[in-house]
């Protein structure tokens, strides 16, 4: 009888919130902090959760967060993910990486990306259609039917994700690193509700989603 894969999640909450105007991961959203919401959902579908926070917050957040480990972030998002990976047990089969700034990610999205990896994919990412009209900086409208917006959580075979991060490359997401290492990443359905809190208006939008 096949055993279920060991799934761990790295929740990245190490940003300074420059575009937001502060450390958005600690702001309250409908009664809970953004980071706490992200960690709670990850914990529902994972065997363990590692949270990456600003270095100065490790001690405080180790006491506050319901996580397996809390570690310090690095100089970039990719460096922060690598710090998180170092705290994930080496016998983990699947590793998810999730941005704490997406506090409305559902267990269903986690399950979809993990299932794809469990079925043999190197990695899986949730995507949603691009609905806005997009123009190139060089002029002209880009065909939005050829575009998809990528979300997190993203899931990967553990050994491939570690391999992709081994040369300390930088990228805006982990799927890019895994693809650059020569492995195919598949897409699954994300959800419009799974928004990223980047600006104050996004917080209001997330509150509206929670009220529906």
N, C-alpha and C positions, 0 to 999 in steps of 0.2 A: 504493500500500500504506500503510495507516494506521500511524502510529508510536505506540509506547507513550508514555503521558503521563510527564512528569517528576514524580517523587514525592519530596517532602522531608518529614521528620518533625521536629517540635519535641517533645523530651522534657522535661517539666517536673519539675525536681528541686530547686526553690528553697525548699521548705518547711522550717520550723524543727522540725517534728515535735513540736509542743506536746502533742498527745493521746498520742503514743507515749512521750514523755519524752526525746526527743533526735532528732538528724538521722538518721532511719531509712534514708534513701536510701544511706547509706554503710555500713550494717550488712552483715555477710556472710550469705549464704543459700546453703547447700550449696557452699561453696568460692568463691563469687564475690559481689562486692558487689551489692546490689539495683540500684543505678543502672547498673552495668556490664551486668547481665543485660538490663535494659530497652533500653539503647543497642544491645547486640549484636543483639537481635531486630529492632529498627527498621532497623539497617544492612543486614540481610538483604534487606529489601523496599523500600529507599529509595535514591535517588540521593545523598542527603546527610542528615546528622542534625545538628541544632542542639540542644545541651543547655543548659538554663537552671538555674543553681545559685545559692546564696547569694553575694552580692557578694564576700564575703571569701574565697570558695573558687575564684574564677575562675582565678587563676594556677596554683594547685596542680592543679585538675581539668583544665585545658588540657593539662597534661603527662600526666595519667593516663587520661583518657577517649579512646576511639577514636571521635572525633566530628569533623565538618567544622568546627564552631565551638562554643565554650563562652562563654556570655554571662551577665551578672548578672541576677538576678531583680528583680521590682518589689515594690510594697507589697501586692499581692494576686495571686491566681492569674491573673486576666485580664491584669494588668499584666505579669506574667512571660511570659505567652504573647505579648503584644505585643512584648516585648523579643526573644523568640525569632524572631518573624515578621520583624523588622527585619534579621535575619541570613540569612534565606532568600532565595535569588536570585529576582529578579522574573520570570524566565522559568519558574519552577516552575508546573506545571499543577495538581497536587493537593498539598495540605498535610495531613498527619496531625498530630494533637496527642495525645500520650500522657503519662499520669502515670507517672513513674518508679516510684511506689509500687505499680504493677501489674507486677511482674517476670515473671509467668507468662503474659503475653499471647503468643499464638502467631502465627507468620507467616500462618497461615490466616485469622485474624481481620483482620489488616491487609489481606490480599488481598481479603476480602469487602467491606470498607468502600471500598477503593480502586476495586474493580470497579464498585460502584454509582455512584460519582462519575464514573468513566470512561464509564459508560453514560448519563449525563445528569443524575443527581441533584445537587442543590446540596450535599448533605452526607449522611453515613451514620454511624450509631452502632451499636455492638454492644449487645444487650440480653439479659437472662436473666429468666425468670419470677420473680415474688416468691413465695416458698414459705412465709414466716412469716405468721401472722395479724396484721393491721395494725389498730390502733385509732386513731381520730381523737382529737386532744387535747380536742375538744369532747364526746367520748363516742360510742360506737358503733363497730362493726366496719366497716372499709372493704373493699369487694369487691376482693380481690387479683387476681381474673381481669382486672380493668381496669387493672392496674398492671404495670410492667416496671422492672427495675433497669438503669440505664444504666452502661456500662463505657467504657473507652478501650482502644485507639486509636479516635479519631473522625477521619473524613476529610472534606475539603471542597474544592470548587473554590477555587483559591488566591485569585482576585480577590474572591470573595464573603466568604471568611474575613477578608481584609484590610479589606473594606468594613464588615463587622460589628463589627470592632474599632476602626474609625476614630474613633468618638465617645467612646472611652475608657470605655465602659460596663463594669460588673462583673457577673459571673455565676459560678455554680458549675461550669459547663462551657461549651464553645464552641458546642455545638448550640443552647443556649438563646439565645445572642447572634445566631446565624445565623437562627434562627426569628423572633426579635424584629425582625430586619431585613426580614422578609417572605418568607423563603425556606423551602421545605419540606425537612425532613430525614427520611430513611427509616431504618428499623431493620433490622438483620441479626442473625443468631444470634451471640450471644457464647458464653461458656463458663463454667460454675461454677468452673472452675479459675482463671479470670482474676480472682483476688481482689485487693482493695486492702489493702496493709499499713498498718493504722491503729493497731492495738493490738499489744502483744507476743504475744498469742495468735494473731494473724494470721500472724506469722512462723513459728510452730510448724505452723500449718495449711499454709502454703506448702511447708515442708519435707516434710510428709506427702504433699502432691500430687507433689512431685518424686521421692519414694521409690516411687510407684506405677508 
